[in-house]
Amino acid sequence: MILLLSEMAELKADTSKNASGVVIESHLDTQRGVTATLLIQDGTLRKGMFVTAGGSMTPVRIFEDVQGHVLEEASSSSPVKITGFDKMPEAGSAFCSFGSKKEAEKAVKDFIRSKPEESSSQEKEDHKKEEKIIIPVLI
């Protein structure tokens, strides 16, 4: 049913754009640093670009597919591993890629400025915990 609906809606990715998508998971690799697995939903990610996910950022230097093969570029529907984030990106958060470090730094600053401030610890306790789930669909 999902495939039929996506075909009817003519969902297509634009590979000429900078990549965007979702952080699937992130962890601290003791030898490499903060590593995240990203699912590219639209556009193309190339070595040398910069990726932001929430308030974290990294240059795309160590760039691999999920089997550990080194990549130069990847496009839509590709899960990739990127190493070198300055902070741990949150699983389920959106990521964007940029051609220059200046653009990426501006996006991180804008995200931090727009992030709502929690006024008290009581408000934090009142909110229910939210879990984000990604459902992969094999075509």
A tleap script that builds the chain and sets N, CA, C and O, in Angstrom:
source leaprc.protein.ff14SB
mol = sequence {
  NMET ILE LEU LEU LEU SER GLU MET ALA GLU
  LEU LYS ALA ASP THR SER LYS ASN ALA SER
  GLY VAL VAL ILE GLU SER HIE LEU ASP THR
  GLN ARG GLY VAL THR ALA THR LEU LEU ILE
  GLN ASP GLY THR LEU ARG LYS GLY MET PHE
  VAL THR ALA GLY GLY SER MET THR PRO VAL
  ARG ILE PHE GLU ASP VAL GLN GLY HIE VAL
  LEU GLU GLU ALA SER SER SER SER PRO VAL
  LYS ILE THR GLY PHE ASP LYS MET PRO GLU
  ALA GLY SER ALA PHE CYS SER PHE GLY SER
  LYS LYS GLU ALA GLU LYS ALA VAL LYS ASP
  PHE ILE ARG SER LYS PRO GLU GLU SER SER
  SER GLN GLU LYS GLU ASP HIE LYS LYS GLU
  GLU LYS ILE ILE ILE PRO VAL LEU CILE
}
set mol.1.N position { 0.828 -1.189 0.000 }
set mol.1.CA position { 0.000 0.000 0.000 }
set mol.1.C position { 0.877 1.259 0.000 }
set mol.1.O position { 0.572 2.239 -0.680 }
set mol.2.N position { 1.966 1.218 0.770 }
set mol.2.CA position { 2.867 2.373 0.820 }
set mol.2.C position { 3.481 2.627 -0.548 }
set mol.2.O position { 3.563 3.772 -0.993 }
set mol.3.N position { 3.911 1.564 -1.212 }
set mol.3.CA position { 4.493 1.716 -2.544 }
set mol.3.C position { 3.488 2.288 -3.539 }
set mol.3.O position { 3.833 3.141 -4.357 }
set mol.4.N position { 2.251 1.818 -3.466 }
set mol.4.CA position { 1.208 2.307 -4.355 }
set mol.4.C position { 0.946 3.794 -4.120 }
set mol.4.O position { 0.847 4.568 -5.072 }
set mol.5.N position { 0.836 4.187 -2.864 }
set mol.5.CA position { 0.591 5.596 -2.545 }
set mol.5.C position { 1.751 6.481 -2.982 }
set mol.5.O position { 1.534 7.576 -3.502 }
set mol.6.N position { 2.976 6.018 -2.777 }
set mol.6.CA position { 4.126 6.830 -3.179 }
set mol.6.C position { 4.205 6.954 -4.695 }
set mol.6.O position { 4.613 7.993 -5.212 }
set mol.7.N position { 3.819 5.905 -5.406 }
set mol.7.CA position { 3.808 5.956 -6.863 }
set mol.7.C position { 2.720 6.910 -7.352 }
set mol.7.O position { 2.949 7.688 -8.277 }
set mol.8.N position { 1.544 6.853 -6.739 }
set mol.8.CA position { 0.445 7.736 -7.131 }
set mol.8.C position { 0.785 9.202 -6.849 }
set mol.8.O position { 0.406 10.085 -7.619 }
set mol.9.N position { 1.487 9.460 -5.764 }
set mol.9.CA position { 1.862 10.831 -5.415 }
set mol.9.C position { 3.082 11.301 -6.201 }
set mol.9.O position { 3.490 12.456 -6.085 }
set mol.10.N position { 3.665 10.407 -7.001 }
set mol.10.CA position { 4.854 10.696 -7.792 }
set mol.10.C position { 5.967 11.287 -6.934 }
set mol.10.O position { 6.546 12.319 -7.274 }
set mol.11.N position { 6.258 10.624 -5.824 }
set mol.11.CA position { 7.325 11.067 -4.931 }
set mol.11.C position { 8.674 10.785 -5.579 }
set mol.11.O position { 9.012 9.637 -5.865 }
set mol.12.N position { 9.425 11.829 -5.801 }
set mol.12.CA position { 10.726 11.723 -6.445 }
set mol.12.C position { 11.721 12.577 -5.661 }
set mol.12.O position { 11.355 13.589 -5.062 }
set mol.13.N position { 12.965 12.158 -5.677 }
set mol.13.CA position { 14.024 12.916 -5.018 }
set mol.13.C position { 14.756 13.761 -6.050 }
set mol.13.O position { 14.859 13.381 -7.217 }
set mol.14.N position { 15.261 14.906 -5.614 }
set mol.14.CA position { 16.025 15.808 -6.468 }
set mol.14.C position { 17.498 15.657 -6.109 }
set mol.14.O position { 17.943 16.185 -5.089 }
set mol.15.N position { 18.256 14.945 -6.933 }
set mol.15.CA position { 19.660 14.677 -6.621 }
set mol.15.C position { 20.569 15.886 -6.839 }
set mol.15.O position { 21.741 15.841 -6.466 }
set mol.16.N position { 20.059 16.959 -7.428 }
set mol.16.CA position { 20.879 18.150 -7.642 }
set mol.16.C position { 20.967 19.022 -6.387 }
set mol.16.O position { 21.827 19.899 -6.308 }
set mol.17.N position { 20.090 18.794 -5.407 }
set mol.17.CA position { 20.091 19.579 -4.168 }
set mol.17.C position { 21.106 19.012 -3.181 }
set mol.17.O position { 21.580 17.885 -3.331 }
set mol.18.N position { 21.432 19.822 -2.162 }
set mol.18.CA position { 22.234 19.320 -1.047 }
set mol.18.C position { 21.384 18.329 -0.262 }
set mol.18.O position { 20.165 18.482 -0.172 }
set mol.19.N position { 22.022 17.329 0.297 }
set mol.19.CA position { 21.312 16.257 0.987 }
set mol.19.C position { 20.615 16.735 2.250 }
set mol.19.O position { 21.081 17.635 2.948 }
set mol.20.N position { 19.482 16.099 2.517 }
set mol.20.CA position { 18.765 16.292 3.781 }
set mol.20.C position { 18.124 14.958 4.126 }
set mol.20.O position { 17.927 14.107 3.258 }
set mol.21.N position { 17.805 14.787 5.394 }
set mol.21.CA position { 17.204 13.528 5.818 }
set mol.21.C position { 17.102 13.437 7.327 }
set mol.21.O position { 16.847 14.431 8.008 }
set mol.22.N position { 17.306 12.222 7.847 }
set mol.22.CA position { 17.077 11.939 9.264 }
set mol.22.C position { 18.281 11.214 9.855 }
set mol.22.O position { 18.922 10.393 9.199 }
set mol.23.N position { 18.571 11.543 11.122 }
set mol.23.CA position { 19.604 10.821 11.871 }
set mol.23.C position { 18.965 9.543 12.392 }
set mol.23.O position { 17.995 9.601 13.149 }
set mol.24.N position { 19.497 8.385 11.996 }
set mol.24.CA position { 18.954 7.107 12.449 }
set mol.24.C position { 19.475 6.761 13.832 }
set mol.24.O position { 18.707 6.359 14.706 }
set mol.25.N position { 20.779 6.915 14.034 }
set mol.25.CA position { 21.380 6.646 15.336 }
set mol.25.C position { 22.715 7.351 15.417 }
set mol.25.O position { 23.303 7.719 14.400 }
set mol.26.N position { 23.192 7.538 16.651 }
set mol.26.CA position { 24.511 8.122 16.855 }
set mol.26.C position { 25.150 7.478 18.075 }
set mol.26.O position { 24.464 7.022 18.989 }
set mol.27.N position { 26.470 7.450 18.069 }
set mol.27.CA position { 27.203 6.869 19.192 }
set mol.27.C position { 28.621 7.417 19.216 }
set mol.27.O position { 29.088 8.022 18.251 }
set mol.28.N position { 29.296 7.193 20.339 }
set mol.28.CA position { 30.680 7.619 20.489 }
set mol.28.C position { 31.586 6.433 20.204 }
set mol.28.O position { 31.602 5.459 20.957 }
set mol.29.N position { 32.331 6.517 19.125 }
set mol.29.CA position { 33.323 5.509 18.774 }
set mol.29.C position { 34.614 5.933 19.471 }
set mol.29.O position { 35.097 7.044 19.252 }
set mol.30.N position { 35.172 5.064 20.303 }
set mol.30.CA position { 36.348 5.433 21.108 }
set mol.30.C position { 37.558 5.778 20.255 }
set mol.30.O position { 38.428 6.522 20.709 }
set mol.31.N position { 37.641 5.266 19.039 }
set mol.31.CA position { 38.783 5.555 18.178 }
set mol.31.C position { 38.527 6.694 17.197 }
set mol.31.O position { 39.456 7.418 16.838 }
set mol.32.N position { 37.286 6.862 16.760 }
set mol.32.CA position { 36.987 7.850 15.722 }
set mol.32.C position { 36.271 9.092 16.223 }
set mol.32.O position { 36.375 10.145 15.594 }
set mol.33.N position { 35.554 9.009 17.323 }
set mol.33.CA position { 34.782 10.137 17.816 }
set mol.33.C position { 33.297 9.914 17.614 }
set mol.33.O position { 32.848 8.780 17.447 }
set mol.34.N position { 32.537 10.997 17.630 }
set mol.34.CA position { 31.078 10.896 17.510 }
set mol.34.C position { 30.719 10.520 16.073 }
set mol.34.O position { 31.056 11.223 15.121 }
set mol.35.N position { 30.027 9.392 15.951 }
set mol.35.CA position { 29.636 8.848 14.654 }
set mol.35.C position { 28.115 8.755 14.585 }
set mol.35.O position { 27.464 8.385 15.562 }
set mol.36.N position { 27.555 9.091 13.430 }
set mol.36.CA position { 26.106 9.005 13.253 }
set mol.36.C position { 25.780 8.309 11.944 }
set mol.36.O position { 26.490 8.453 10.949 }
set mol.37.N position { 24.687 7.551 11.964 }
set mol.37.CA position { 24.157 6.948 10.743 }
set mol.37.C position { 22.995 7.821 10.288 }
set mol.37.O position { 22.056 8.075 11.043 }
set mol.38.N position { 23.074 8.272 9.054 }
set mol.38.CA position { 22.074 9.178 8.500 }
set mol.38.C position { 21.355 8.492 7.343 }
set mol.38.O position { 21.956 7.719 6.597 }
set mol.39.N position { 20.079 8.778 7.204 }
set mol.39.CA position { 19.308 8.293 6.062 }
set mol.39.C position { 19.015 9.490 5.171 }
set mol.39.O position { 18.269 10.393 5.550 }
set mol.40.N position { 19.609 9.490 3.984 }
set mol.40.CA position { 19.410 10.594 3.045 }
set mol.40.C position { 18.030 10.429 2.407 }
set mol.40.O position { 17.748 9.405 1.785 }
set mol.41.N position { 17.178 11.433 2.561 }
set mol.41.CA position { 15.839 11.380 1.995 }
set mol.41.C position { 15.726 12.163 0.698 }
set mol.41.O position { 14.886 11.852 -0.146 }
set mol.42.N position { 16.565 13.176 0.536 }
set mol.42.CA position { 16.511 14.000 -0.664 }
set mol.42.C position { 17.885 14.588 -0.913 }
set mol.42.O position { 18.612 14.878 0.037 }
set mol.43.N position { 18.251 14.767 -2.161 }
set mol.43.CA position { 19.509 15.398 -2.515 }
set mol.43.C position { 20.685 14.432 -2.531 }
set mol.43.O position { 20.524 13.215 -2.445 }
set mol.44.N position { 21.881 15.021 -2.646 }
set mol.44.CA position { 23.120 14.254 -2.724 }
set mol.44.C position { 24.117 14.800 -1.710 }
set mol.44.O position { 24.276 16.013 -1.569 }
set mol.45.N position { 24.784 13.893 -1.008 }
set mol.45.CA position { 25.817 14.251 -0.037 }
set mol.45.C position { 27.159 13.863 -0.631 }
set mol.45.O position { 27.344 12.742 -1.105 }
set mol.46.N position { 28.108 14.821 -0.597 }
set mol.46.CA position { 29.438 14.582 -1.161 }
set mol.46.C position { 30.506 14.831 -0.101 }
set mol.46.O position { 30.310 15.604 0.836 }
set mol.47.N position { 31.634 14.158 -0.273 }
set mol.47.CA position { 32.783 14.384 0.592 }
set mol.47.C position { 33.185 15.849 0.466 }
set mol.47.O position { 33.198 16.398 -0.636 }
set mol.48.N position { 33.516 16.486 1.594 }
set mol.48.CA position { 33.903 17.885 1.582 }
set mol.48.C position { 32.781 18.833 1.968 }
set mol.48.O position { 33.033 20.007 2.242 }
set mol.49.N position { 31.532 18.339 1.996 }
set mol.49.CA position { 30.403 19.165 2.420 }
set mol.49.C position { 30.392 19.225 3.953 }
set mol.49.O position { 31.226 18.594 4.601 }
set mol.50.N position { 29.461 19.970 4.525 }
set mol.50.CA position { 29.280 20.058 5.963 }
set mol.50.C position { 27.862 19.637 6.302 }
set mol.50.O position { 26.921 19.984 5.588 }
set mol.51.N position { 27.701 18.885 7.395 }
set mol.51.CA position { 26.395 18.379 7.810 }
set mol.51.C position { 26.061 18.954 9.174 }
set mol.51.O position { 26.902 18.982 10.073 }
set mol.52.N position { 24.801 19.422 9.324 }
set mol.52.CA position { 24.302 19.852 10.623 }
set mol.52.C position { 23.105 18.986 10.992 }
set mol.52.O position { 22.284 18.634 10.144 }
set mol.53.N position { 23.026 18.655 12.261 }
set mol.53.CA position { 21.883 17.901 12.788 }
set mol.53.C position { 21.563 18.514 14.138 }
set mol.53.O position { 22.259 18.268 15.123 }
set mol.54.N position { 20.505 19.314 14.179 }
set mol.54.CA position { 20.191 20.034 15.411 }
set mol.54.C position { 21.299 21.029 15.692 }
set mol.54.O position { 21.626 21.859 14.844 }
set mol.55.N position { 21.872 20.948 16.874 }
set mol.55.CA position { 22.950 21.861 17.257 }
set mol.55.C position { 24.330 21.299 17.015 }
set mol.55.O position { 25.311 21.882 17.477 }
set mol.56.N position { 24.447 20.187 16.306 }
set mol.56.CA position { 25.763 19.590 16.046 }
set mol.56.C position { 26.144 19.746 14.577 }
set mol.56.O position { 25.290 19.899 13.703 }
set mol.57.N position { 27.467 19.703 14.332 }
set mol.57.CA position { 27.961 19.914 12.976 }
set mol.57.C position { 29.207 19.066 12.742 }
set mol.57.O position { 29.932 18.745 13.683 }
set mol.58.N position { 29.450 18.707 11.490 }
set mol.58.CA position { 30.675 17.999 11.111 }
set mol.58.C position { 31.000 18.235 9.647 }
set mol.58.O position { 30.097 18.390 8.824 }
set mol.59.N position { 32.298 18.265 9.314 }
set mol.59.CA position { 32.660 18.211 7.906 }
set mol.59.C position { 32.559 16.756 7.451 }
set mol.59.O position { 32.786 15.845 8.247 }
set mol.60.N position { 32.227 16.532 6.195 }
set mol.60.CA position { 32.111 15.172 5.681 }
set mol.60.C position { 33.501 14.736 5.214 }
set mol.60.O position { 33.914 15.011 4.088 }
set mol.61.N position { 34.206 14.049 6.112 }
set mol.61.CA position { 35.540 13.531 5.792 }
set mol.61.C position { 35.524 12.009 5.817 }
set mol.61.O position { 35.835 11.362 4.818 }
set mol.62.N position { 35.159 11.436 6.972 }
set mol.62.CA position { 35.033 9.983 7.077 }
set mol.62.C position { 33.589 9.665 6.732 }
set mol.62.O position { 32.681 9.910 7.526 }
set mol.63.N position { 33.387 9.121 5.547 }
set mol.63.CA position { 32.066 8.995 4.925 }
set mol.63.C position { 31.968 7.579 4.368 }
set mol.63.O position { 32.663 7.239 3.410 }
set mol.64.N position { 31.107 6.752 4.964 }
set mol.64.CA position { 31.026 5.334 4.606 }
set mol.64.C position { 29.590 4.881 4.438 }
set mol.64.O position { 28.662 5.504 4.955 }
set mol.65.N position { 29.414 3.764 3.692 }
set mol.65.CA position { 28.104 3.126 3.672 }
set mol.65.C position { 28.003 2.248 4.920 }
set mol.65.O position { 28.951 2.189 5.703 }
set mol.66.N position { 26.890 1.578 5.118 }
set mol.66.CA position { 26.693 0.815 6.351 }
set mol.66.C position { 27.576 -0.424 6.440 }
set mol.66.O position { 27.719 -0.989 7.524 }
set mol.67.N position { 28.176 -0.867 5.327 }
set mol.67.CA position { 29.116 -1.988 5.361 }
set mol.67.C position { 30.544 -1.524 5.638 }
set mol.67.O position { 31.440 -2.356 5.788 }
set mol.68.N position { 30.771 -0.213 5.708 }
set mol.68.CA position { 32.098 0.317 5.994 }
set mol.68.C position { 32.915 0.672 4.769 }
set mol.68.O position { 34.096 0.994 4.902 }
set mol.69.N position { 32.325 0.626 3.569 }
set mol.69.CA position { 33.037 1.003 2.347 }
set mol.69.C position { 33.071 2.523 2.230 }
set mol.69.O position { 32.054 3.188 2.426 }
set mol.70.N position { 34.235 3.066 1.913 }
set mol.70.CA position { 34.406 4.511 1.792 }
set mol.70.C position { 33.628 5.028 0.584 }
set mol.70.O position { 33.650 4.427 -0.490 }
set mol.71.N position { 32.942 6.153 0.780 }
set mol.71.CA position { 32.131 6.764 -0.285 }
set mol.71.C position { 32.675 8.140 -0.645 }
set mol.71.O position { 33.296 8.808 0.181 }
set mol.72.N position { 32.441 8.551 -1.864 }
set mol.72.CA position { 32.729 9.913 -2.302 }
set mol.72.C position { 31.438 10.727 -2.340 }
set mol.72.O position { 31.447 11.935 -2.102 }
set mol.73.N position { 30.314 10.044 -2.644 }
set mol.73.CA position { 29.002 10.687 -2.643 }
set mol.73.C position { 27.909 9.640 -2.477 }
set mol.73.O position { 28.102 8.460 -2.772 }
set mol.74.N position { 26.753 10.100 -1.998 }
set mol.74.CA position { 25.586 9.227 -1.833 }
set mol.74.C position { 24.344 10.077 -2.044 }
set mol.74.O position { 24.343 11.277 -1.771 }
set mol.75.N position { 23.280 9.436 -2.538 }
set mol.75.CA position { 22.047 10.184 -2.781 }
set mol.75.C position { 20.857 9.517 -2.100 }
set mol.75.O position { 21.038 8.653 -1.242 }
set mol.76.N position { 19.672 9.904 -2.466 }
set mol.76.CA position { 18.423 9.524 -1.806 }
set mol.76.C position { 18.320 8.043 -1.485 }
set mol.76.O position { 18.788 7.190 -2.239 }
set mol.77.N position { 17.698 7.759 -0.347 }
set mol.77.CA position { 17.434 6.415 0.169 }
set mol.77.C position { 18.691 5.685 0.608 }
set mol.77.O position { 18.666 4.469 0.795 }
set mol.78.N position { 19.787 6.410 0.774 }
set mol.78.CA position { 21.041 5.781 1.183 }
set mol.78.C position { 21.318 6.015 2.661 }
set mol.78.O position { 21.339 7.160 3.112 }
set mol.79.N position { 21.531 4.940 3.421 }
set mol.79.CA position { 22.011 5.119 4.792 }
set mol.79.C position { 23.532 5.254 4.755 }
set mol.79.O position { 24.211 4.445 4.121 }
set mol.80.N position { 24.066 6.262 5.424 }
set mol.80.CA position { 25.515 6.500 5.445 }
set mol.80.C position { 25.981 6.762 6.870 }
set mol.80.O position { 25.210 7.216 7.715 }
set mol.81.N position { 27.256 6.468 7.127 }
set mol.81.CA position { 27.874 6.761 8.422 }
set mol.81.C position { 28.841 7.918 8.238 }
set mol.81.O position { 29.661 7.926 7.320 }
set mol.82.N position { 28.728 8.896 9.132 }
set mol.82.CA position { 29.620 10.050 9.106 }
set mol.82.C position { 30.227 10.199 10.491 }
set mol.82.O position { 29.528 10.104 11.500 }
set mol.83.N position { 31.521 10.432 10.530 }
set mol.83.CA position { 32.258 10.553 11.781 }
set mol.83.C position { 32.796 11.966 11.935 }
set mol.83.O position { 33.174 12.603 10.951 }
set mol.84.N position { 32.830 12.457 13.171 }
set mol.84.CA position { 33.463 13.741 13.448 }
set mol.84.C position { 32.547 14.825 13.954 }
set mol.84.O position { 32.946 15.989 13.991 }
set mol.85.N position { 31.321 14.486 14.350 }
set mol.85.CA position { 30.405 15.502 14.878 }
set mol.85.C position { 30.998 16.129 16.134 }
set mol.85.O position { 31.672 15.458 16.915 }
set mol.86.N position { 30.742 17.425 16.321 }
set mol.86.CA position { 31.242 18.098 17.518 }
set mol.86.C position { 30.417 17.758 18.761 }
set mol.86.O position { 30.923 17.845 19.880 }
set mol.87.N position { 29.155 17.373 18.576 }
set mol.87.CA position { 28.266 16.915 19.651 }
set mol.87.C position { 27.474 15.729 19.142 }
set mol.87.O position { 27.381 15.501 17.936 }
set mol.88.N position { 26.906 14.975 20.069 }
set mol.88.CA position { 26.110 13.805 19.695 }
set mol.88.C position { 24.774 14.271 19.103 }
set mol.88.O position { 23.972 14.876 19.815 }
set mol.89.N position { 24.515 13.999 17.802 }
set mol.89.CA position { 23.205 14.357 17.244 }
set mol.89.C position { 22.126 13.424 17.779 }
set mol.89.O position { 22.375 12.242 18.015 }
set mol.90.N position { 20.945 13.958 17.965 }
set mol.90.CA position { 19.830 13.174 18.513 }
set mol.90.C position { 19.211 12.298 17.434 }
set mol.90.O position { 18.926 12.766 16.331 }
set mol.91.N position { 19.005 11.025 17.755 }
set mol.91.CA position { 18.360 10.108 16.812 }
set mol.91.C position { 16.961 10.618 16.502 }
set mol.91.O position { 16.225 11.021 17.402 }
set mol.92.N position { 16.601 10.600 15.233 }
set mol.92.CA position { 15.295 11.082 14.801 }
set mol.92.C position { 15.295 12.533 14.384 }
set mol.92.O position { 14.311 13.012 13.821 }
set mol.93.N position { 16.394 13.254 14.653 }
set mol.93.CA position { 16.431 14.662 14.266 }
set mol.93.C position { 16.764 14.791 12.782 }
set mol.93.O position { 17.378 13.906 12.187 }
set mol.94.N position { 16.354 15.892 12.212 }
set mol.94.CA position { 16.611 16.154 10.794 }
set mol.94.C position { 18.039 16.630 10.609 }
set mol.94.O position { 18.601 17.283 11.488 }
set mol.95.N position { 18.630 16.304 9.464 }
set mol.95.CA position { 19.945 16.845 9.138 }
set mol.95.C position { 19.869 17.549 7.793 }
set mol.95.O position { 19.009 17.254 6.963 }
set mol.96.N position { 20.790 18.486 7.598 }
set mol.96.CA position { 20.925 19.208 6.338 }
set mol.96.C position { 22.404 19.262 5.990 }
set mol.96.O position { 23.257 19.203 6.876 }
set mol.97.N position { 22.706 19.373 4.715 }
set mol.97.CA position { 24.100 19.506 4.303 }
set mol.97.C position { 24.304 20.842 3.605 }
set mol.97.O position { 23.380 21.406 3.019 }
set mol.98.N position { 25.536 21.334 3.681 }
set mol.98.CA position { 25.872 22.639 3.140 }
set mol.98.C position { 27.201 22.554 2.413 }
set mol.98.O position { 28.031 21.699 2.723 }
set mol.99.N position { 27.402 23.436 1.449 }
set mol.99.CA position { 28.635 23.450 0.678 }
set mol.99.C position { 29.783 24.129 1.396 }
set mol.99.O position { 30.944 23.856 1.092 }
set mol.100.N position { 29.482 25.018 2.354 }
set mol.100.CA position { 30.549 25.734 3.053 }
set mol.100.C position { 30.353 25.672 4.565 }
set mol.100.O position { 29.242 25.487 5.063 }
set mol.101.N position { 31.459 25.831 5.275 }
set mol.101.CA position { 31.432 25.801 6.734 }
set mol.101.C position { 30.644 26.984 7.286 }
set mol.101.O position { 29.954 26.858 8.298 }
set mol.102.N position { 30.747 28.128 6.625 }
set mol.102.CA position { 30.045 29.336 7.065 }
set mol.102.C position { 28.527 29.134 7.071 }
set mol.102.O position { 27.844 29.530 8.016 }
set mol.103.N position { 28.006 28.514 6.003 }
set mol.103.CA position { 26.569 28.233 5.920 }
set mol.103.C position { 26.131 27.270 7.023 }
set mol.103.O position { 25.078 27.452 7.634 }
set mol.104.N position { 26.948 26.246 7.271 }
set mol.104.CA position { 26.625 25.255 8.303 }
set mol.104.C position { 26.634 25.895 9.689 }
set mol.104.O position { 25.737 25.640 10.493 }
set mol.105.N position { 27.640 26.722 9.976 }
set mol.105.CA position { 27.704 27.397 11.278 }
set mol.105.C position { 26.502 28.307 11.478 }
set mol.105.O position { 25.965 28.389 12.583 }
set mol.106.N position { 26.073 28.992 10.419 }
set mol.106.CA position { 24.895 29.862 10.516 }
set mol.106.C position { 23.645 29.037 10.823 }
set mol.106.O position { 22.812 29.455 11.626 }
set mol.107.N position { 23.509 27.866 10.190 }
set mol.107.CA position { 22.349 26.999 10.435 }
set mol.107.C position { 22.331 26.509 11.882 }
set mol.107.O position { 21.263 26.436 12.490 }
set mol.108.N position { 23.488 26.174 12.441 }
set mol.108.CA position { 23.566 25.730 13.837 }
set mol.108.C position { 23.191 26.878 14.769 }
set mol.108.O position { 22.433 26.680 15.719 }
set mol.109.N position { 23.712 28.074 14.508 }
set mol.109.CA position { 23.377 29.240 15.345 }
set mol.109.C position { 21.888 29.549 15.283 }
set mol.109.O position { 21.276 29.853 16.307 }
set mol.110.N position { 21.301 29.476 14.097 }
set mol.110.CA position { 19.863 29.715 13.941 }
set mol.110.C position { 19.051 28.676 14.713 }
set mol.110.O position { 18.048 29.010 15.344 }
set mol.111.N position { 19.487 27.412 14.661 }
set mol.111.CA position { 18.796 26.350 15.397 }
set mol.111.C position { 18.849 26.610 16.906 }
set mol.111.O position { 17.841 26.485 17.601 }
set mol.112.N position { 20.017 26.966 17.394 }
set mol.112.CA position { 20.181 27.205 18.831 }
set mol.112.C position { 19.331 28.403 19.275 }
set mol.112.O position { 18.723 28.367 20.344 }
set mol.113.N position { 19.287 29.465 18.456 }
set mol.113.CA position { 18.468 30.635 18.787 }
set mol.113.C position { 16.979 30.318 18.785 }
set mol.113.O position { 16.228 30.862 19.595 }
set mol.114.N position { 16.545 29.444 17.885 }
set mol.114.CA position { 15.117 29.143 17.773 }
set mol.114.C position { 14.649 28.075 18.747 }
set mol.114.O position { 13.445 27.863 18.894 }
set mol.115.N position { 15.575 27.398 19.415 }
set mol.115.CA position { 15.223 26.326 20.347 }
set mol.115.C position { 14.505 26.924 21.553 }
set mol.115.O position { 15.026 27.836 22.196 }
set mol.116.N position { 13.310 26.415 21.865 }
set mol.116.CA position { 12.568 26.965 23.000 }
set mol.116.C position { 13.265 26.655 24.323 }
set mol.116.O position { 13.765 25.550 24.534 }
set mol.117.N position { 13.289 27.632 25.192 }
set mol.117.CA position { 13.896 27.468 26.516 }
set mol.117.C position { 12.890 26.830 27.467 }
set mol.117.O position { 11.718 27.204 27.478 }
set mol.118.N position { 13.339 25.886 28.248 }
set mol.118.CA position { 12.504 25.294 29.290 }
set mol.118.C position { 12.599 26.212 30.517 }
set mol.118.O position { 13.697 26.481 31.004 }
set mol.119.N position { 11.467 26.687 31.009 }
set mol.119.CA position { 11.485 27.656 32.097 }
set mol.119.C position { 11.678 27.028 33.466 }
set mol.119.O position { 12.186 27.692 34.370 }
set mol.120.N position { 11.293 25.781 33.652 }
set mol.120.CA position { 11.500 25.163 34.961 }
set mol.120.C position { 11.624 23.655 34.817 }
set mol.120.O position { 11.209 23.075 33.814 }
set mol.121.N position { 12.192 23.040 35.819 }
set mol.121.CA position { 12.342 21.579 35.778 }
set mol.121.C position { 10.979 20.906 35.903 }
set mol.121.O position { 10.813 19.772 35.452 }
set mol.122.N position { 9.994 21.588 36.512 }
set mol.122.CA position { 8.654 21.034 36.632 }
set mol.122.C position { 8.024 20.829 35.254 }
set mol.122.O position { 7.353 19.823 35.020 }
set mol.123.N position { 8.242 21.789 34.335 }
set mol.123.CA position { 7.709 21.651 32.987 }
set mol.123.C position { 8.307 20.440 32.300 }
set mol.123.O position { 7.618 19.743 31.554 }
set mol.124.N position { 9.585 20.183 32.546 }
set mol.124.CA position { 10.238 19.021 31.951 }
set mol.124.C position { 9.590 17.733 32.439 }
set mol.124.O position { 9.400 16.800 31.659 }
set mol.125.N position { 9.251 17.676 33.723 }
set mol.125.CA position { 8.628 16.488 34.286 }
set mol.125.C position { 7.204 16.303 33.784 }
set mol.125.O position { 6.735 15.173 33.642 }
set mol.126.N position { 6.510 17.416 33.512 }
set mol.126.CA position { 5.132 17.346 33.052 }
set mol.126.C position { 5.018 16.806 31.622 }
set mol.126.O position { 3.999 16.221 31.254 }
set mol.127.N position { 6.067 17.005 30.826 }
set mol.127.CA position { 6.027 16.528 29.445 }
set mol.127.C position { 6.244 15.022 29.402 }
set mol.127.O position { 7.063 14.466 30.133 }
set mol.128.N position { 5.485 14.385 28.525 }
set mol.128.CA position { 5.676 12.951 28.334 }
set mol.128.C position { 6.910 12.733 27.478 }
set mol.128.O position { 7.237 13.545 26.613 }
set mol.129.N position { 7.580 11.641 27.729 }
set mol.129.CA position { 8.751 11.300 26.937 }
set mol.129.C position { 8.303 10.899 25.536 }
set mol.129.O position { 7.347 10.141 25.375 }
set mol.130.N position { 8.993 11.408 24.533 }
set mol.130.CA position { 8.646 11.144 23.151 }
set mol.130.C position { 9.753 10.318 22.511 }
set mol.130.O position { 10.928 10.674 22.596 }
set mol.131.N position { 9.383 9.235 21.881 }
set mol.131.CA position { 10.334 8.392 21.162 }
set mol.131.C position { 10.045 8.514 19.678 }
set mol.131.O position { 8.892 8.448 19.251 }
set mol.132.N position { 11.110 8.696 18.887 }
set mol.132.CA position { 10.963 8.779 17.443 }
set mol.132.C position { 11.313 7.431 16.846 }
set mol.132.O position { 12.313 6.818 17.219 }
set mol.133.N position { 10.480 6.966 15.910 }
set mol.133.CA position { 10.677 5.672 15.284 }
set mol.133.C position { 10.783 5.861 13.782 }
set mol.133.O position { 9.994 6.587 13.178 }
set mol.134.N position { 11.763 5.202 13.186 }
set mol.134.CA position { 11.930 5.226 11.746 }
set mol.134.C position { 11.593 3.844 11.224 }
set mol.134.O position { 12.162 2.851 11.677 }
set mol.135.N position { 10.674 3.773 10.276 }
set mol.135.CA position { 10.255 2.494 9.712 }
set mol.135.C position { 10.836 2.376 8.307 }
set mol.135.O position { 10.401 3.085 7.400 }
set mol.136.N position { 11.807 1.497 8.118 }
set mol.136.CA position { 12.380 1.331 6.783 }
set mol.136.C position { 11.427 0.531 5.884 }
set mol.136.O position { 10.760 -0.402 6.330 }
set mol.137.N position { 11.386 0.919 4.633 }
set mol.137.CA position { 10.549 0.235 3.653 }
set mol.137.C position { 11.462 -0.239 2.532 }
set mol.137.O position { 12.118 0.576 1.883 }
set mol.138.N position { 11.512 -1.514 2.302 }
set mol.138.CA position { 12.335 -2.067 1.233 }
set mol.138.C position { 11.539 -2.089 -0.061 }
set mol.138.O position { 10.404 -2.565 -0.091 }
set mol.139.N position { 12.121 -1.585 -1.105 }
set mol.139.CA position { 11.448 -1.533 -2.409 }
set mol.139.C position { 12.052 -2.572 -3.330 }
set mol.139.O position { 11.631 -2.698 -4.479 }
savepdb mol mol.pdb
quit
